[in-house]
Amino acid sequence: MTQTDPRLAAPLEHGALDADVVRRTAQLARLALQPDEAHRYQADLGRILGYFQDLQDLDTTGVPPMVHPTDAAMPLREDEVRPGVDPQTILGQAPRAETGLFLVPRVVG
Amino acid sequence: MTALLPHEQSLTACAQAIAAGEVTAETVTRAALDRIEAQNPLLNAYLHVDSAVALQQARAVDLARVAGKELGPLAGVPVSVKDLIAVQGMPLTAGSRILQGYTPPRDATVVERLRTAGAVLLGKTNLDEFAMGSSNESSAFGPARNPWNTQRVPGGSSGGAAAAVAAGLGVAALGTDTGGSIRQPAALCGIVGLKPSYGRVSRLGVVAYASSLDQVGPMTRTVRDAARLLQVIGGPDPGDATCDLRALPDLEANLDQGVAGLRVGVPHEFLDGAEGLDPAVRSRVDAALQALQGRGATLVPVALPHTRHTLATYYLIATAEASANLARYDGVRFGRRTEARPGDGIDDLYARTRGEGFGTEVKRRILLGTFALSAGYRDAWYEKACRVRRLIHDDFERAWQTCDVLAGPTSPVVAWKLGEFVQDPLAMYLMDVFTLGVNLAGLPALSVPVGLHPDGLPVGLQLIGRPFDEATLLRAGATVEADAGTLEPPETPDASDRRPA
């Protein structure tokens, strides 16, 4: 979806970001927010995005996006086997691990 | 606080004194550890100190010297590492509760290089959580304090590193800079901070905040120290595909050659056209520019017309990248996990772990970045910011047609009071206005102290260089330093606040 109309760039009400948008964004980010936190971020993000609205007025027609500060291709090293870190060392950092596996709540059936 | 001894005044003097046998590495390291013990309870600059291992490293240097072995360029020099960079055997927190209990299995490449050069690693320094902040106040472990006035912030995010070097708790430090996090705290604490060109220094083993912006760099007492430290940590690394293949030139070779004929661009938007620039900061910067001119540099007025869009562009891109980079903190493979509750699914585990583990500013930025990337808003925010990023980059490219370096203030203000902007994130973001563009364009930049504000707090001059031309940047910095001198903090950190209420 392409949005160029600045009025559509963020759903702000009285300067705060729409509550449903904050809820959905938190869900996408896998962030459990307390009700007072959600309220605070509605106001904070509303104010920040309100300030950032100026960007929408700038004409960027024909300007290609720059996602990386250099246009140089990233160099790749030779694809060869090198020593890694012992799997037990890695698993030893996990909050819960067992028989070479990370343990998480059941995800299927 | 006792005044710094000659060999504590700079990394280069320290290395030289140890190599010449005038002082042992053990003595130097003990002195640094004593200062840490005496002052860290107040300054909170270090989150972790390993005295035993540091002394062991120092003794190894002393033994090597006595045995006539060749010493590395940093042999015996006590340095600190920002706690965003992996040091094997030391906990890595990134200033966050979410990494509780995590100890990295390997050194970052930059740390490996410090060890090879003979440096003594004292410990890990305090920072804003995941480097997100300009005052060190978002650290889960409390803020570091400014040694010039302990009621003031040290700047951020590398605030602990800057406070440590300024107060002599170690001779030099490694910081990281995503939007000014080396240069701004260096300016606020009266030391030298160098953000190298994007791609100059390996990031293997460095916690990622915004991958198209992050760089590791030196925080030191002198410009020559910064050159020496970059020489050690910089250059290609097969372990980091974003690290450039070009070898570093000899960065110390031309440091003293002066600035005769150098064209120094003075961006209108950083001085006459800048909003909120403290007039006393301005006058220190003007004096430094005059001094450069007095030494034969030509001052060239330049325009960076998209400067006013830098803040929005930076915060949209940085937070978008952060929202992806911080997805890995999920309570599964390392760090902290929420208490299990009956009926939890994996999404509950992720969301509660992250909700509990991250602090306020980190959550704010993850939300902003996730929003900027989400369906329906991505074109208007993230992609728009990427287009404006090119315009900002092109402003600098145009400037290089008429000048060799750019100069202006590092920060519009001197160190502010602890707590002053904690409730106003946008006001805090505005403090970064002069440093952000450099990261968006991938340029090298240096902050050098240029004296004190009438409040008794340090002011920094920012010099910006062409991509991969750190040598010219450092040469200009050395000239500024020759005129302005280096700063030593007052003998006793002054807890009273000299600015009238």
Interface residues (C-beta under 8 A of the other chain):
Chain A: M1 T2 Q3 T4 L8 A9 A10 L17 V21 V22 R24 T25 A26 Q27 L28 A29 R30 L31 A32 L33 Q34 E37 Y41 D44 L45 R47 I48 L49 Y51 F52 D54 L55 Q56 L58 T60 V63 P64 P65 M66 V67 H68 P69 T70 A72 M74 P75 L76 R77 V85 D86 T89 I90 Q93 A94 P95 R96 F102 V104 P105 R106 V107
Chain B: G101 Y102 T103 P105 R106 Y198 G199 S212 L213 P236 P238 G239 A241 T242 C243 D244 L245 H306 R308 H309 L311 A312 T313 Y315 L316 S323 A327 D330 G331 V332 R333 F334 G335 R336 R337 A340 D344 G345 I346 D347 D348 L349 Y350 A351 R352 R354 G355 E356 F358 T360 K363 R364 I366 L367 L368 T370 F371 S374 A375 G376 Y377 D379 A380 W381 E383 K384 A385 C386 R387 V388 R389 R390 L391 H393 P425 L426 Y429 N439 L440 A441 G442 P467
